[in-house]
Amino acid sequence: GNNKTQTLKEVWNSDNMKQVRKNMMNDQKSVVCNGCYEQEKHGFFSGRKSANKHQGQHIDRVNKTTPDGHSDTFKMTYWDIRFSNLCNLSCRSCGHIFSSSWHKDQSQLAEQSGDPNWKNENKVLLVSGKSKTDMIDQVMEHIDYVEQIYFAGGEPLMMDEHYIILEELERRERFDVRLIYNTNFTQVKLKDRYVFDYWKKFDSVSVGASLDAMGKRAEYIRKGTKWSTVEDNRRRMLDTCPNVDFYISPTLSIMNAMHITDFHKDWVEKGLLKHQDLNINILQDPMHYRIDIAPEHYKDKIRTKFQEHIKWLEGHDNLQRATNGFISALNYLDVDNTNYLNTFWEKTKQLDAIRNDDVFDSIPELKDIYEQY
C-alpha cells in the first residue's frame, strides 16, 4: 500500500512476490511471513491463517500459477490498501510511517539523536501511489471482483478514499462485499458523512476498534484520544447499527498488560461489549514495548490477572476468541526479553518530556517495575 513507484500489477509480478508464491506452492516458509509464524507458535490466529480462511475458495488459482510463480489472472478479490498515513493519533507503539500526527514528535526525537534534517526530509502526509489519486484509481478497476475489503491506516475513517469506495459500492448495490475495519474509533464522521449510516446497509461489517485501555491510560498510550468521545461513539453505533459486528482489538503491551482485563470487564458491565468481543493483538515490535520485557515478579502478576480473567470468561465466550487470546498471551510471558527493559524506560522518559506526559500519573502500576531500571 505504501509503494510509491510500482503499480499494483507490477508489485504482483515482482520477483519477490513470485518467490513467495513459489514457496507457498512448495510448502516452504518465507522470511517475510515471520511475524505470522511467531504468532502461530504462541497460539494466536495470524493474518496468514485469516487469509486462508477468508480466501480459501480461490485455491484453484494455484493450479493456474506457472512454475516460475507467475499468474496471468489478476483480479483482486481481497483489498488491504493503506491510502495514506493520515491519522489523528500518535500512539506510543506507532510511528510516522503509519501516522501523520507522529511527524512533530519524530522530528524532535531525530533532532535529539543528531539528525536535524529529518523534519525537512520527511513529509507529514505519506500518500500511496505515484499521485494522490493513483491508488484509488487502480483499485477501482477491480471493484467488480472485490469480495472483501480491509480498511486500516493511518485512520481509515478520516480518509476520503474510504468513503469514495463505500459510495461506489452503494451505487452498484454491492452490499454483499464484506467490510472489515481496524480503526481507533475516535472519528466516525467525515464532513457530513456518518460511517454508521453506510455500515447498516451492508450484509457483513466487522469493526475492530484499536482500544488498548480506558480513561487516562487510553489517552496516554494513544495520544490524541478523548476517552469520553470513544464511549459516545460506541453508544451511537449501538443506536444506529446494532447488528454490525464490533469488537475491541487491543494491542497488548507492557503498558496495558495489568489493565486490559479491567477495561474488558468495564465495557461488558456497561453493555458496550459482549464477553466474546475482544481480539488481542500481541505487540511484537518495537521490542521494548513487548510484555515479555517484564521482570519475573511482574509477569507473575500478569499471569494471575489473565488466569482469573479466563475463569471470568467461562460460559460467556462462545467464540473462544477472547479466551484464546489471553491463553496465547500467557505463552508469550515464558520468553525472557528483560534486556529491553532499560530501553523501555529510556524511550518512555524521552517521549514523556516531548509530550509533557507522566507515565506514572497515567499508568501507576508501572512503578512496580521502575526499580528494575
C-alpha positions as CSV (number, residue, x, y, z in Angstrom):
1,G,0.0,0.0,0.0
2,N,2.9,2.4,0.6
3,N,4.7,1.6,-2.6
4,K,5.4,4.8,-4.5
5,T,7.0,3.6,-7.7
6,Q,5.2,0.5,-8.8
7,T,1.6,-0.2,-9.9
8,L,-0.3,-3.0,-8.1
9,K,0.2,-5.3,-11.1
10,E,3.9,-4.6,-11.1
11,V,4.1,-5.5,-7.4
12,W,2.1,-8.6,-8.1
13,N,4.6,-9.6,-10.8
14,S,7.7,-8.7,-9.0
15,D,10.4,-11.2,-8.3
16,N,9.7,-11.1,-4.5
17,M,6.0,-11.9,-5.0
18,K,6.9,-14.7,-7.4
19,Q,9.2,-16.2,-4.8
20,V,6.6,-16.0,-2.1
21,R,4.1,-17.7,-4.3
22,K,6.6,-20.5,-5.2
23,N,7.4,-21.0,-1.5
24,M,3.8,-21.4,-0.7
25,M,3.3,-23.9,-3.5
26,N,6.3,-25.9,-2.2
27,D,5.2,-25.7,1.4
28,Q,8.3,-23.6,2.2
29,K,8.4,-20.8,4.7
30,S,9.2,-17.2,3.6
31,V,11.1,-14.8,5.8
32,V,8.6,-12.0,5.1
33,C,6.0,-14.2,7.0
34,N,8.0,-14.5,10.2
35,G,5.5,-12.2,12.1
36,C,2.7,-14.7,11.4
37,Y,4.9,-17.7,12.2
38,E,5.7,-16.2,15.6
39,Q,2.0,-15.5,16.4
40,E,1.0,-19.0,15.4
41,K,3.8,-20.5,17.5
42,H,2.2,-19.0,20.6
43,G,-1.4,-19.9,19.6
44,F,-2.6,-16.6,18.0
45,F,-4.7,-16.6,14.9
46,S,-2.4,-14.9,12.4
47,G,-3.0,-12.8,9.3
48,R,-1.8,-15.7,7.3
49,K,-4.4,-18.0,8.7
50,S,-7.1,-15.3,8.3
51,A,-6.2,-15.1,4.6
52,N,-6.6,-18.8,4.2
53,K,-9.9,-18.8,6.0
54,H,-11.4,-15.9,4.0
55,Q,-9.8,-16.5,0.6
56,G,-9.6,-20.3,0.6
57,Q,-12.3,-20.5,-2.1
58,H,-9.7,-19.3,-4.6
59,I,-7.3,-22.1,-4.1
60,D,-7.8,-23.1,-7.7
61,R,-5.7,-20.1,-8.6
62,V,-2.7,-22.2,-7.5
63,N,-3.3,-24.5,-10.4
64,K,-3.2,-21.6,-12.8
65,T,0.2,-20.5,-11.5
66,T,3.2,-21.3,-13.7
67,P,6.3,-22.9,-12.2
68,D,8.1,-19.5,-12.1
69,G,5.4,-18.2,-9.8
70,H,3.6,-16.1,-12.4
71,S,-0.2,-15.8,-12.8
72,D,-2.0,-14.2,-15.8
73,T,-5.2,-13.8,-13.7
74,F,-5.1,-10.5,-11.9
75,K,-8.4,-9.9,-10.2
76,M,-8.2,-8.5,-6.7
77,T,-10.9,-10.1,-4.7
78,Y,-9.4,-9.0,-1.4
79,W,-8.2,-5.5,-0.8
80,D,-5.9,-4.4,2.0
81,I,-4.8,-0.9,0.9
82,R,-3.4,1.9,3.1
83,F,-4.1,5.0,1.1
84,S,-2.0,7.2,3.4
85,N,-0.7,7.6,6.9
86,L,-3.4,10.2,7.7
87,C,-4.2,9.8,11.4
88,N,-5.3,12.0,14.3
89,L,-3.5,10.0,17.0
90,S,0.2,9.4,17.8
91,C,0.1,6.1,19.6
92,R,3.2,5.0,21.6
93,S,3.8,1.8,19.7
94,C,3.3,3.5,16.3
95,G,5.4,6.0,14.3
96,H,5.5,8.4,11.4
97,I,5.1,5.8,8.7
98,F,1.6,4.9,9.9
99,S,0.5,8.2,11.5
100,S,0.9,11.7,10.2
101,S,0.4,13.0,13.7
102,W,3.8,11.4,14.7
103,H,5.7,13.8,12.4
104,K,6.2,16.5,15.1
105,D,7.4,14.1,17.8
106,Q,9.6,12.2,15.4
107,S,11.2,15.4,14.3
108,Q,12.2,16.2,17.8
109,L,13.4,12.7,18.5
110,A,15.5,12.8,15.4
111,E,17.0,16.1,16.3
112,Q,17.9,14.8,19.8
113,S,19.6,11.9,18.0
114,G,21.7,14.2,15.9
115,D,19.6,14.3,12.7
116,P,18.2,17.9,12.5
117,N,17.4,17.4,8.8
118,W,14.8,14.7,9.3
119,K,11.9,17.2,9.6
120,N,12.6,18.7,6.2
121,E,13.4,15.5,4.5
122,N,10.2,13.7,5.5
123,K,6.7,14.8,4.6
124,V,3.9,14.9,7.2
125,L,1.5,13.1,4.9
126,L,2.7,10.0,3.0
127,V,0.4,9.1,0.1
128,S,0.4,5.6,-1.5
129,G,0.9,5.5,-5.3
130,K,2.5,7.8,-7.8
131,S,0.0,10.6,-7.2
132,K,-2.8,11.5,-4.8
133,T,-5.4,9.5,-6.8
134,D,-3.2,6.8,-8.2
135,M,-4.1,4.1,-5.7
136,I,-7.8,4.7,-5.7
137,D,-7.8,4.7,-9.5
138,Q,-6.1,1.3,-9.5
139,V,-8.3,-0.4,-7.0
140,M,-11.5,0.9,-8.7
141,E,-10.6,-1.1,-11.8
142,H,-11.2,-4.2,-9.6
143,I,-14.4,-3.2,-7.8
144,D,-16.5,-5.7,-9.8
145,Y,-14.3,-8.5,-8.5
146,V,-13.9,-7.5,-4.9
147,E,-15.3,-9.7,-2.2
148,Q,-13.7,-8.4,1.0
149,I,-12.1,-5.1,1.9
150,Y,-9.9,-4.5,4.9
151,F,-9.7,-0.8,5.9
152,A,-6.8,0.3,8.1
153,G,-4.4,3.2,8.0
154,G,-3.5,5.7,9.3
155,E,-7.0,6.1,10.4
156,P,-9.4,4.9,7.6
157,L,-12.5,6.7,8.9
158,M,-10.7,10.0,8.3
159,M,-9.8,9.2,4.7
160,D,-11.9,10.5,1.8
161,E,-10.9,7.4,-0.3
162,H,-12.7,5.2,2.2
163,Y,-16.0,7.0,1.6
164,I,-15.5,7.1,-2.1
165,I,-15.3,3.3,-2.1
166,L,-18.4,2.9,0.1
167,E,-20.3,5.2,-2.1
168,E,-19.3,3.4,-5.2
169,L,-20.3,0.0,-3.7
170,E,-23.6,1.6,-2.7
171,R,-24.2,2.9,-6.2
172,R,-23.5,-0.6,-7.6
173,E,-25.6,-2.2,-4.9
174,R,-22.6,-4.3,-3.9
175,F,-23.8,-4.7,-0.3
176,D,-22.5,-8.3,-0.4
177,V,-18.9,-7.1,-0.1
178,R,-17.6,-7.9,3.3
179,L,-16.1,-4.9,5.1
180,I,-13.5,-5.3,7.9
181,Y,-12.0,-2.4,9.8
182,N,-9.1,-1.6,12.1
183,T,-9.9,1.9,13.5
184,N,-9.0,3.9,16.5
185,F,-12.8,4.7,16.7
186,T,-12.3,8.3,17.6
187,Q,-13.5,9.7,14.3
188,V,-16.8,8.3,12.9
189,K,-17.8,11.3,10.7
190,L,-16.1,13.0,7.7
191,K,-17.8,16.2,6.7
192,D,-21.5,15.3,6.6
193,R,-21.0,11.6,6.3
194,Y,-21.5,9.3,9.3
195,V,-19.9,5.9,8.7
196,F,-22.7,4.2,10.7
197,D,-25.2,5.2,8.0
198,Y,-23.2,3.2,5.5
199,W,-22.5,0.2,7.7
200,K,-26.1,-0.5,8.3
201,K,-26.7,-1.1,4.6
202,F,-24.1,-3.9,4.2
203,D,-24.6,-7.6,4.8
204,S,-21.4,-8.1,6.7
205,V,-19.3,-5.5,8.6
206,S,-16.7,-6.3,11.2
207,V,-15.2,-3.4,13.2
208,G,-12.1,-4.0,15.2
209,A,-11.5,-1.0,17.4
210,S,-7.9,-0.4,18.4
211,L,-8.6,0.4,22.1
212,D,-5.9,-0.6,24.5
213,A,-7.2,0.9,27.7
214,M,-9.8,3.2,29.2
215,G,-9.6,6.7,30.7
216,K,-6.2,8.3,31.3
217,R,-4.4,5.2,30.3
218,A,-6.1,5.3,26.8
219,E,-5.3,8.9,26.4
220,Y,-1.6,8.3,27.3
221,I,-1.0,5.2,25.2
222,R,-2.8,6.5,22.2
223,K,-2.1,10.2,22.3
224,G,-4.9,12.4,21.0
225,T,-7.6,10.2,22.3
226,K,-10.5,11.7,24.2
227,W,-12.0,8.8,26.1
228,S,-15.5,10.2,26.5
229,T,-15.7,10.6,22.7
230,V,-14.9,6.9,22.2
231,E,-17.6,5.8,24.6
232,D,-20.1,8.2,23.0
233,N,-19.2,6.8,19.5
234,R,-19.9,3.3,20.7
235,R,-23.3,4.2,22.1
236,R,-24.2,6.0,18.9
237,M,-23.2,2.9,16.9
238,L,-25.4,0.7,19.1
239,D,-28.3,3.0,18.4
240,T,-27.7,3.3,14.6
241,C,-26.4,-0.1,13.5
242,P,-26.6,-2.5,16.5
243,N,-26.2,-5.6,14.3
244,V,-22.8,-4.7,13.0
245,D,-20.0,-6.9,14.5
246,F,-18.0,-4.8,16.9
247,Y,-15.0,-6.0,19.0
248,I,-12.1,-4.3,20.6
249,S,-8.7,-5.2,19.2
250,P,-6.2,-4.0,21.8
251,T,-2.5,-4.0,21.2
252,L,-1.2,-5.9,24.2
253,S,2.0,-4.4,25.5
254,I,3.8,-3.8,28.8
255,M,1.9,-0.6,29.1
256,N,-1.6,-2.1,29.4
257,A,-0.9,-5.7,30.4
258,M,-2.1,-5.2,34.0
259,H,-5.1,-3.1,32.9
260,I,-6.6,-4.8,29.9
261,T,-8.8,-7.2,31.9
262,D,-10.3,-4.3,33.9
263,F,-11.1,-2.4,30.7
264,H,-12.7,-5.5,29.2
265,K,-14.9,-6.1,32.3
266,D,-15.9,-2.4,32.4
267,W,-17.3,-2.3,28.9
268,V,-19.1,-5.6,29.3
269,E,-20.7,-4.3,32.5
270,K,-21.7,-1.0,30.7
271,G,-23.4,-3.0,27.9
272,L,-21.0,-1.7,25.3
273,L,-19.5,-5.1,24.6
274,K,-20.1,-8.8,24.9
275,H,-17.6,-11.0,26.7
276,Q,-16.5,-12.7,23.5
277,D,-15.9,-9.4,21.6
278,L,-12.2,-8.9,22.3
279,N,-9.4,-9.9,20.0
280,I,-5.9,-9.5,21.4
281,N,-3.3,-8.2,19.0
282,I,0.0,-9.1,20.7
283,L,2.7,-6.4,20.2
284,Q,5.8,-7.9,18.6
285,D,7.6,-4.7,17.6
286,P,9.1,-2.4,18.9
287,M,10.8,-4.9,21.2
288,H,10.9,-2.6,24.2
289,Y,7.1,-2.5,24.4
290,R,6.6,-6.2,24.5
291,I,5.0,-7.9,27.5
292,D,7.9,-10.3,27.8
293,I,10.3,-7.5,28.9
294,A,8.7,-7.6,32.3
295,P,10.7,-9.0,35.2
296,E,9.5,-12.3,36.6
297,H,7.6,-10.8,39.6
298,Y,5.6,-8.6,37.3
299,K,5.0,-11.4,34.9
300,D,3.5,-13.4,37.8
301,K,1.1,-10.6,38.5
302,I,0.1,-10.5,34.8
303,R,-0.4,-14.3,34.8
304,T,-2.6,-14.1,37.8
305,K,-4.8,-11.4,36.2
306,F,-5.1,-13.3,32.9
307,Q,-5.9,-16.6,34.6
308,E,-8.6,-15.0,36.7
309,H,-10.0,-13.3,33.6
310,I,-10.1,-16.6,31.7
311,K,-12.2,-18.0,34.5
312,W,-14.5,-14.9,34.3
313,L,-14.9,-15.7,30.6
314,E,-16.0,-19.3,31.2
315,G,-19.6,-19.9,29.8
316,H,-19.7,-16.4,28.2
317,D,-17.1,-16.7,25.3
318,N,-18.9,-18.7,22.6
319,L,-16.3,-17.8,20.0
320,Q,-13.4,-18.5,22.4
321,R,-11.7,-15.5,20.7
322,A,-11.1,-13.6,23.9
323,T,-10.2,-16.7,25.9
324,N,-7.7,-18.0,23.3
325,G,-6.1,-14.5,23.2
326,F,-5.3,-14.5,26.9
327,I,-4.1,-18.1,26.8
328,S,-1.8,-17.3,23.9
329,A,-0.6,-14.2,25.7
330,L,0.3,-16.3,28.7
331,N,2.6,-18.3,26.4
332,Y,4.4,-15.1,25.4
333,L,5.3,-14.5,29.1
334,D,7.5,-17.6,29.0
335,V,10.0,-15.7,26.8
336,D,12.7,-13.6,28.6
337,N,13.3,-10.2,27.0
338,T,14.1,-8.3,30.2
339,N,17.2,-6.9,28.5
340,Y,14.9,-4.5,26.7
341,L,13.6,-3.0,30.0
342,N,16.2,-0.3,30.1
343,T,15.3,0.7,26.6
344,F,11.6,0.9,27.6
345,W,12.4,3.4,30.3
346,E,14.7,5.5,28.2
347,K,12.2,5.8,25.4
348,T,9.4,6.5,27.7
349,K,11.2,9.3,29.5
350,Q,12.3,10.8,26.3
351,L,8.8,10.8,24.8
352,D,7.2,12.0,28.1
353,A,9.4,15.0,28.0
354,I,8.4,15.9,24.5
355,R,4.7,15.4,25.1
356,N,4.7,16.8,28.6
357,D,3.3,13.4,29.9
358,D,3.9,11.5,33.0
359,V,3.8,7.7,32.7
360,F,3.3,7.1,36.4
361,D,0.4,9.6,36.5
362,S,-1.4,7.7,33.7
363,I,-0.1,4.1,34.3
364,P,0.7,4.0,38.1
365,E,1.1,0.2,38.1
366,L,4.4,0.5,36.2
367,K,6.0,1.9,39.3
368,D,6.3,-1.7,40.3
369,I,9.0,-2.4,37.7
370,Y,10.7,1.0,37.7
371,E,13.1,-0.2,40.3
372,Q,14.4,-2.6,37.8
373,Y,15.6,0.2,35.6
